[in-house]
Each structure stands twice: as structure tokens, then as C-alpha cells.
Amino acid sequence: MSDDASRGLASLLLPIVDAPAATACGSAPVAAPPVSRRLPPWLRQNLAPGGGHAETAHLIAELNLETVCSSAKCPNRLECWSQRTATFMILGNVCTRPCGFCSVPKGKTEELEADEPERVAEAARRLGLAHVVITSVTRDDLPDGGAEHFRRTVEAVRAATGAAIEVLVPDFIGKDGALERLMESRPEVFNHNTETVPRLYRTVRGRKSVYAWTLQLLADAKRLMPAVKTKTGLMLGLGETRDELLDVFADLLDHGVDFLTLGQYLQPTLDSLPVERYVPPEEFDELGGIARRMGFRKVASGPLVRSSYHARDMADDVSARP
């Protein structure tokens, strides 16, 4: 989650370098054979020729927009584009955080584009979207972390489409008032990814990210807007244990999180963190079942699940549930 969509693509394989594997969740890491460069069968995708992915790619290029689908080399981008959906990435295509798992470029950022909210709104309108996901790079260089630009984009998309809006936001750490400003736009779903377990936080997310801050951000969004559905995601296969995952599930529930996504980490570039383990589908099913029984309102758990994958499906009909 750079590759334009191609009608003739039969399968998608991301480059995975050899790396030490971990033992099953719940066990202490021990020496093990290196992870194969080739993806296991359950991570290989087929896409039939045709579909609407080229049309979506052309529209995004025409309006000069960024999508996390391409920038982060999402393995589901062709499927989503075939269904005329995309996760729009605002605030540019250069991030100020050197996260070890992400392929979005890092470095010197550019000035905000004042007309970007209107261009995102136009793309959402022309795609006929009913559920729009808006995310961004992290902009520690901006006084408000980009919160005002987020608010303007949400409001522009809603005015143009009437769609439900999901925001997938950075942590706004050290940006007083940023979350409050963003929440003035009243998104239907507030998403901020936890990504991994506390022990691996600095390795995976970098020195500026703080696990406790992530939990508090999710809780504060619910406090500011009790009707909002809060959502977060975790990547598996980075060396976490089952007990660590279950502890994070409990922490998230204690902070009012409604929706949870669990997916396999895939190494997007040779310079990114290596995959420690490919988690089989049956283990994702088991962990998803545990999360549901613990109390999450909706859970999406599978090797190819990503934060905004089938986001509309997760949000649908929630208001009718007790």
C-alpha cells in the first residue's frame, strides 16, 4: 500500500528479502530458517483482465492526486481500483517520519496545495463513492500537523458527494488543538493505526511515536465526538507474540476502540524492515475470532487486510447494532 495499474497483470508479488523468522505467536523468538523470498500461496493474488482499475488510475492522474494505494504499495490496490475506490492521501507525498515499515518517501516536504480538498472532492464525486477514506503523510513540520487541511478536505468531499467519511490520521503528537480542529469536520469513522505491539514500537514506528499517545489519541477522538466510530489496525509478522497481541487488544478496548483490522506485514522495499514470519490464514481467523469475543464491534482479519480495505463494509450497519 510505483506501480500504475495494468490490465494484463496476472499476479502481484512484492519483493521480500531473506530475514530471520520467528516462532509461533506466544513463544520467545529463536533461531529459525530465513523467510523465503517468495510469497506463500495465500498471499498471491490474481486479477482478471478488464475491470475499472485503469479508469480509476487515469482519474487520479488527471486530478494530480496521491493515493496511499500506490505510495504505500498496497497489495489490494488493483482490486480496489477495479471497484472504483481509493484511499486519498493528502498533504503531499513526502513524510517527516522514517517508519521502518513504510515505502512513502521521506525527506523535504512541499507547500500545501490549497486546491487539493476540491480535487479530492471531484475525484470522489466522479467515482460515485459512498464511503471515502482520507489519509495523509505525517507532517511534523506544520504547526497543526495538517489538521486544518484535513478538515477542509473532509468538508469539501461531504459537500460534493454526501458520502460517509473515514479519516486515517497521523498521531499529531505535540500539536495542541490539532485533533479538536480535525474533529470539527465530524467524520463518521476516525482511524489511527497502532501498527504493532509496544515492545516493537520504536523499531517499527521510529523514535517519535509513542504507544501510550496512540491509545490516548483514539480515546480523545471518542471523547470529542462520542458518535464517531474509532478504528485501528495492526500488522502481524514483525516478531510480535500472541500474548503481546492480546494485551494490545485489551488496551484498545479499554480506550473505546470500535473497529480492528489485522493484516500481514509485507516488506515494500529492500530497505524496509524484514518480514519475520508469514502468519497463515487460519491464525488470522483465530485471532479475529478472539478479538470479536473480547468486544470489538467489527473485526477484519486476514493476510491481505489493510486499514482501509473494504472500509465501507466495516462501517455499514454499525449504527443499527446495540
C-alpha positions in Angstrom: 0.0 0.0 0.0 5.0 2.6 -8.0 3.2 0.9 -9.9 0.4 2.0 -12.2 -2.5 -0.4 -12.7 -2.0 -2.7 -15.6 -4.8 -4.6 -17.3 -2.6 -7.6 -18.1 -1.2 -8.2 -14.6 -1.9 -11.7 -13.6 -0.4 -11.8 -10.1 1.2 -9.4 -7.7 4.4 -10.3 -5.8 6.1 -7.8 -3.5 9.9 -8.1 -3.1 10.7 -9.9 0.1 14.3 -10.3 1.2 15.6 -13.1 3.3 15.2 -12.5 7.0 15.1 -14.4 10.3 11.8 -16.0 11.1 10.1 -16.0 14.5 8.4 -19.0 16.1 4.7 -19.2 16.5 2.9 -16.4 18.4 3.3 -16.8 22.1 6.8 -18.2 22.0 10.1 -16.5 22.6 12.0 -15.8 19.3 14.6 -18.4 18.5 16.9 -19.1 15.5 15.0 -20.3 12.5 15.4 -20.7 8.8 15.2 -17.5 6.8 11.9 -16.4 5.4 11.6 -17.3 1.7 11.9 -14.6 -0.9 8.8 -16.0 -2.5 5.3 -15.2 -1.0 3.3 -18.2 0.3 0.3 -19.2 -1.8 -2.2 -17.3 0.3 -0.5 -14.0 -0.4 -0.6 -14.3 -4.2 -3.4 -12.5 -5.9 -4.9 -13.0 -9.3 -6.8 -10.2 -11.2 -8.6 -11.0 -14.4 -8.1 -8.6 -17.3 -10.6 -5.8 -17.6 -12.3 -4.0 -14.8 -12.2 -0.4 -13.8 -8.7 -0.1 -12.3 -7.2 1.7 -15.3 -10.1 4.2 -15.3 -9.5 5.0 -11.6 -5.8 5.3 -12.2 -6.3 7.7 -15.0 -8.7 9.8 -13.0 -6.3 10.1 -10.1 -3.5 11.1 -12.5 -5.7 13.6 -14.3 -6.5 15.4 -11.0 -2.9 15.1 -9.8 -3.8 13.3 -6.6 -1.9 11.0 -4.4 -3.2 7.7 -3.1 -1.9 5.5 -0.3 -2.7 2.7 -2.7 0.3 3.5 -4.8 2.6 5.3 -2.4 2.5 2.6 0.1 2.4 -0.2 -2.5 -0.8 -1.7 -1.1 -1.3 -5.3 -2.4 -5.0 -4.7 -2.8 -4.8 -1.6 -5.0 -5.8 -3.2 -8.3 -8.8 -4.9 -6.6 -9.9 -1.6 -5.0 -9.4 0.4 -8.2 -11.4 -2.2 -10.1 -14.2 -1.4 -7.8 -13.7 2.4 -8.3 -12.5 3.0 -4.8 -9.3 4.5 -3.5 -7.8 5.9 -0.3 -6.8 9.5 -1.0 -3.6 10.7 0.5 -3.4 14.4 1.2 -0.6 16.8 2.5 1.8 15.7 -0.2 3.8 12.5 -0.9 6.8 13.1 1.4 6.6 12.1 5.1 8.6 13.5 8.0 8.7 10.2 9.9 11.2 7.4 9.0 9.0 4.5 9.8 10.7 1.2 9.1 7.7 -0.5 7.5 6.6 2.2 5.1 7.6 2.9 1.5 6.2 6.5 1.3 9.2 8.8 0.5 10.9 10.7 3.4 12.6 14.0 3.2 11.9 17.6 2.5 8.2 18.4 2.3 6.5 20.7 -0.1 4.0 23.5 0.4 0.4 22.5 0.8 -1.8 22.7 -2.3 -4.7 25.0 -1.5 -7.0 23.4 -4.1 -6.3 19.8 -3.0 -9.5 19.4 -1.0 -11.6 20.4 -4.0 -9.6 18.0 -6.3 -10.2 15.1 -3.8 -13.9 16.0 -3.7 -14.1 16.0 -7.5 -12.5 12.6 -7.7 -14.8 11.2 -5.1 -17.8 12.6 -6.9 -16.8 11.2 -10.3 -16.1 7.8 -8.8 -19.6 7.9 -7.2 -18.2 6.9 -3.8 -20.5 6.4 -0.8 -17.6 5.9 1.7 -14.5 8.0 1.3 -11.2 7.3 3.1 -8.9 10.2 3.5 -5.4 9.7 4.9 -2.1 11.6 4.9 1.6 11.5 5.4 2.9 12.8 8.7 3.7 16.5 8.6 5.6 17.3 11.8 6.8 20.4 10.0 3.3 22.0 10.1 2.2 23.8 13.2 -1.1 21.9 13.3 0.3 18.7 11.6 -2.1 19.4 8.7 -5.3 19.2 10.8 -6.9 22.2 9.1 -6.2 20.9 5.7 -7.8 17.6 6.8 -10.9 19.4 8.0 -11.2 21.3 4.7 -10.9 18.1 2.7 -13.5 16.3 4.7 -15.9 19.1 4.3 -15.3 19.5 0.6 -15.8 15.8 0.0 -19.0 15.7 2.0 -20.4 18.7 0.2 -19.7 17.2 -3.2 -20.8 13.7 -2.5 -22.8 13.3 0.7 -20.6 10.3 1.4 -19.6 8.9 4.7 -16.1 10.0 5.6 -13.4 7.9 7.2 -10.2 9.7 8.2 -6.9 7.7 8.7 -4.7 10.2 10.5 -1.2 10.6 11.8 -0.6 10.9 15.5 -0.5 14.8 15.7 2.0 14.3 18.6 2.9 17.7 20.1 0.3 19.5 18.0 -2.0 21.2 20.6 -5.6 21.6 19.3 -5.0 19.7 16.1 -7.3 16.8 16.9 -10.0 19.2 18.1 -9.8 21.1 14.8 -10.0 17.9 12.7 -13.0 16.6 14.7 -14.9 19.7 13.8 -15.5 18.1 10.4 -17.4 15.3 12.2 -16.1 12.2 10.3 -18.1 9.0 10.6 -15.0 6.9 11.3 -11.8 8.0 13.0 -8.9 5.7 12.2 -5.4 5.8 13.6 -3.2 2.8 13.2 -1.5 1.2 16.3 0.7 -0.8 13.8 2.5 -3.1 16.3 3.0 -4.1 19.9 4.7 -1.8 22.5 8.0 -3.8 22.5 8.4 -3.2 18.8 7.2 0.4 18.7 10.5 2.2 18.4 11.8 -0.3 15.8 8.7 -0.2 13.6 7.4 3.3 14.0 10.5 5.3 14.9 11.6 7.3 18.0 8.9 10.0 17.8 6.0 7.6 18.0 4.7 6.6 21.4 2.3 3.7 22.1 0.5 5.5 25.0 0.0 8.5 22.8 -1.7 6.3 20.2 -4.1 4.9 22.7 -4.9 8.4 24.1 -5.5 9.8 20.6 -8.1 7.2 19.9 -9.8 7.8 23.3 -9.7 11.6 22.8 -11.4 11.3 19.4 -14.3 9.4 21.0 -14.4 11.9 23.9 -14.7 14.8 21.5 -17.3 13.1 19.3 -19.0 10.2 21.1 -20.9 9.1 18.0 -17.7 8.6 15.9 -16.6 5.0 15.3 -12.9 4.6 16.2 -10.8 2.2 14.3 -7.2 1.0 14.4 -5.0 -1.6 12.7 -2.1 -3.9 13.5 0.5 -5.5 11.2 1.4 -9.1 12.0 4.7 -10.9 11.1 7.1 -8.4 12.7 8.1 -10.6 15.6 5.2 -10.0 18.0 3.9 -12.7 20.2 0.3 -13.9 20.8 0.3 -12.6 24.4 1.5 -9.2 23.3 -1.2 -9.0 20.7 -3.9 -9.9 23.2 -2.6 -7.3 25.6 -2.9 -4.7 22.8 -6.4 -5.8 22.1 -7.3 -5.3 25.7 -5.7 -1.8 25.8 -7.6 -0.8 22.6 -10.9 -1.9 24.1 -10.1 0.0 27.3 -9.7 3.1 25.2 -13.0 2.7 23.4 -11.9 1.4 20.0 -14.8 0.0 17.9 -13.2 -1.5 14.8 -10.0 -3.5 14.4 -8.0 -4.6 11.4 -5.3 -7.3 11.4 -3.1 -7.9 8.3 0.2 -9.4 7.3 3.2 -7.1 7.1 4.8 -7.2 3.7 8.2 -5.7 3.1 7.6 -3.0 0.4 11.3 -2.2 -0.4 14.7 -3.8 0.2 15.4 -1.1 2.7 12.3 -1.7 4.8 12.1 -3.9 7.9 12.2 -7.6 7.0 9.3 -10.0 7.4 9.9 -12.1 10.5 7.0 -14.6 9.8 4.2 -15.2 7.4 1.1 -15.7 9.5 -1.2 -18.4 8.0 -4.9 -17.6 7.2 -6.2 -19.9 9.9 -4.2 -18.0 12.6 -5.7 -14.7 11.3 -9.2 -16.3 11.6 -8.4 -17.4 15.1 -7.1 -14.0 16.2 -10.1 -12.3 14.6 -12.5 -14.6 16.5 -10.7 -13.8 19.8 -10.9 -10.1 19.1 -14.7 -10.3 18.4 -15.3 -12.2 21.6 -13.3 -9.7 23.5 -15.7 -7.0 22.4 -14.7 -5.2 19.2 -17.8 -4.3 17.2 -16.2 -5.3 13.9 -13.0 -7.0 13.0 -11.3 -7.6 9.7 -8.5 -10.2 10.0 -6.6 -11.8 7.1 -3.3 -11.8 5.4 -4.2 -9.2 2.8 -6.4 -7.0 5.1 -5.2 -3.3 5.3 -6.6 -0.4 7.3 -8.9 0.9 4.5 -9.5 -2.4 2.8 -13.3 -2.8 2.4 -13.7 0.1 4.7 -17.3 0.7 3.7 -18.2 -2.9 4.6 -16.8 -2.4 8.1 -18.8 0.8 8.6 -22.1 -0.4 7.2 -25.0 -1.0 9.5 -23.0 -0.3 12.7 -25.4 2.3 13.8 -28.1 -0.4 14.0 -26.1 -2.6 16.3 -26.6 -2.4 20.1 
